[in-house]
């Protein structure tokens, strides 16, 4: 059975949409707890401008205070060369660079054309010169809420341009929850054929209830790396109605139940997930933390006299 690797994105992708600032102490404690659960990677924070994302204005402090566990990679999102410099000073294990395959979404999200984004990210890749691993996340690969379908060929074209620059990995993102399993299967076949030498990660949202079905479609096509967000937190500010990422604990519970090797401590992860509503101050979409595992049994009801 193949080993499945999970990347936790709650403290970056999940938190950036939260309206109330999550205290630095809580972020550090959450990353430290997640580090004990068996993740391959944790996307800790983002080195964007504090004005752009006030929630993550404490990026340096969080990275400086987390307890790093052997075998876990601590990755961060960087938007530009200055962000990359800050991330490297904070000893990030991986830089995650982001742009959209949809021109309209890229302009809305990043205020740049795709070509401008590519040129800026290419500058980052060349500047780090192999001193740190680089992953590129391509947004809206399965559809744009403003343009509609994003042709698969367009996704592969941008992926190829980054592969030629020597990145270690590519994350193919269903940013707005528009993917369906048949589409995912086609995409995965094409990705595996073109980029088998790279770390390929799939990033799904559960906006329309197809997140876990899409995970299975990708897995059946040979993908072994997935992003997830604890509790299903996250979303996209430029996609009306786009709710959060797949809940990490729900996806991992499903794969464990099916016999896949995730390397995860699911019970420990559920303990962390059950504490998340206290951290963010509201209920979260994840289901298994509320319902319990399918192996959790309950006593039969007492017979009434």
Long-range contacts (C-beta under 8 A, 24 or more apart in sequence): 1-259, 1-260, 1-261, 2-224, 2-260, 2-261, 3-224, 3-261, 3-262, 3-263, 4-219, 4-224, 4-225, 4-226, 4-255, 4-260, 4-261, 4-262, 4-263, 5-40, 5-41, 5-224, 5-225, 5-226, 5-263, 6-38, 6-39, 6-40, 6-41, 6-225, 6-226, 6-227, 6-228, 6-248, 6-251, 6-252, 6-262, 6-264, 7-39, 7-40, 7-41, 7-42, 7-43, 7-75, 7-201, 7-225, 7-226, 7-227, 7-228, 8-34, 8-39, 8-41, 8-42, 8-43, 8-227, 8-228, 8-229, 8-230, 8-248, 9-43, 9-203, 9-227, 9-228, 9-229, 9-234, 9-245, 10-34, 10-229, 10-230, 10-231, 10-233, 10-234, 10-248, 10-276, 11-42, 11-43, 11-44, 11-45, 11-62, 12-43, 12-44, 12-45, 12-46, 12-56, 12-76, 12-77, 13-43, 13-227, 13-229, 13-233, 13-234, 13-245, 14-229, 14-230, 14-231, 14-233, 14-234, 14-244, 14-245, 15-55, 15-56, 15-233, 15-280, 16-46, 16-53, 16-55, 16-56, 16-234, 17-233, 17-234, 17-235, 17-237, 17-244, 18-55, 18-233, 18-280, 20-280, 20-281, 21-54, 21-55, 22-55, 22-279, 22-280, 24-58, 24-61, 24-62, 24-65, 26-279, 27-58, 27-62, 28-62, 28-65, 28-66, 30-230, 30-272, 30-276, 30-279, 31-62, 31-66, 31-74, 32-66, 32-67, 33-272, 33-275, 34-230, 34-269, 34-272, 35-66, 35-67, 35-68, 35-69, 35-72, 36-69, 36-265, 36-268, 37-264, 37-265, 37-268, 37-269, 37-272, 38-262, 38-263, 38-264, 38-265, 38-269, 39-72, 39-264, 40-72, 40-73, 40-225, 40-263, 41-72, 41-73, 41-74, 41-75, 41-93, 41-94, 42-72, 42-73, 42-74, 42-75, 43-75, 43-76, 43-77, 43-96, 43-227, 44-74, 44-75, 44-76, 44-92, 45-76, 45-77, 46-76, 46-77, 46-78, 46-79, 46-83, 47-76, 47-77, 47-78, 47-79, 47-83, 47-84, 47-86, 47-87, 47-90, 48-77, 48-78, 48-79, 48-83, 59-86, 59-90, 60-86, 60-89, 60-90, 63-87, 63-90, 63-91, 63-92, 64-90, 73-133, 75-135, 77-137, 78-124, 79-110, 79-120, 80-120, 80-124, 81-120, 81-123, 81-124, 81-127, 84-124, 84-127, 84-128, 87-132, 88-128, 88-131, 88-132, 92-132, 93-132, 93-133, 94-132, 94-133, 94-134, 94-135, 94-168, 95-124, 95-128, 95-132, 95-133, 95-134, 95-135, 96-135, 96-136, 96-137, 96-171, 97-121, 97-124, 97-125, 97-134, 97-135, 97-136, 97-137, 98-136, 98-137, 98-138, 98-139, 99-136, 99-138, 99-139, 99-158, 100-138, 100-139, 100-140, 100-144, 100-175, 101-138, 101-139, 101-140, 101-141, 101-150, 101-154, 101-155, 101-158, 102-139, 102-140, 102-144, 102-146, 102-147, 102-150, 103-147, 104-144, 104-146, 104-147, 105-139, 105-140, 105-144, 105-145, 105-146, 105-147, 105-175, 105-238, 105-239, 106-139, 108-146, 108-238, 109-139, 109-236, 109-237, 109-238, 114-158, 118-158, 118-161, 118-162, 121-162, 122-165, 125-162, 125-165, 125-166, 125-167, 126-165, 130-166, 133-168, 133-169, 134-166, 134-167, 134-168, 134-169, 135-167, 135-168, 135-169, 135-170, 135-171, 135-199, 135-201, 136-162, 136-167, 136-169, 136-170, 136-171, 137-170, 137-171, 137-173, 137-203, 138-170, 138-171, 138-172, 138-173, 139-173, 139-175, 140-173, 140-175, 140-176, 141-172, 141-173, 141-174, 141-175, 141-187, 142-174, 142-178, 142-179, 142-183, 142-184, 142-187, 143-174, 143-176, 143-178, 143-179, 144-176, 144-178, 145-176, 145-178, 145-238, 145-239, 145-240, 145-242, 152-186, 152-187, 152-190, 155-187, 156-190, 156-191, 156-194, 159-191, 159-194, 159-195, 160-194, 163-194, 163-195, 163-198, 167-198, 168-198, 168-199, 169-198, 169-199, 169-200, 169-201, 169-225, 170-195, 170-198, 170-199, 170-200, 170-201, 171-201, 171-202, 171-203, 171-227, 172-200, 172-201, 172-202, 172-203, 173-203, 173-227, 174-202, 174-203, 174-204, 174-205, 174-214, 175-203, 175-205, 175-236, 175-239, 175-242, 176-205, 176-207, 176-236, 176-239, 176-242, 177-204, 177-205, 177-206, 177-207, 177-208, 177-210, 177-211, 177-239, 177-242, 177-243, 178-207, 178-208, 179-204, 179-210, 179-214, 180-210, 180-213, 180-214, 181-210, 181-213, 181-214, 181-216, 181-217, 182-217, 184-214, 184-217, 184-218, 184-221, 185-217, 185-218, 185-220, 185-221, 188-217, 188-218, 188-221, 188-222, 188-223, 189-221, 191-223, 192-221, 192-222, 192-223, 199-225, 200-225, 201-225, 201-226, 201-227, 202-226, 202-227, 203-227, 203-245, 204-245, 204-246, 205-234, 205-235, 205-236, 205-242, 205-243, 205-244, 205-245, 205-246, 206-232, 206-243, 206-244, 206-245, 206-246, 206-247, 206-285, 207-241, 207-242, 207-243, 211-245, 211-246, 211-251, 212-246, 212-250, 212-251, 212-254, 215-246, 215-251, 215-254, 215-255, 219-255, 219-260, 226-251, 228-252, 230-269, 230-272, 230-273, 230-276, 230-284, 230-286, 231-273, 231-276, 231-277, 231-280, 231-284, 231-285, 231-286, 231-289, 232-284, 232-285, 232-286, 233-276, 233-280, 233-284, 233-285, 243-285, 244-285, 247-273, 247-284, 247-285, 247-286, 247-287, 247-288, 248-273, 249-273, 249-286, 249-288, 249-289, 250-286, 250-287, 250-288, 253-288, 253-293, 253-294, 257-293, 257-294, 257-295, 266-293, 267-293
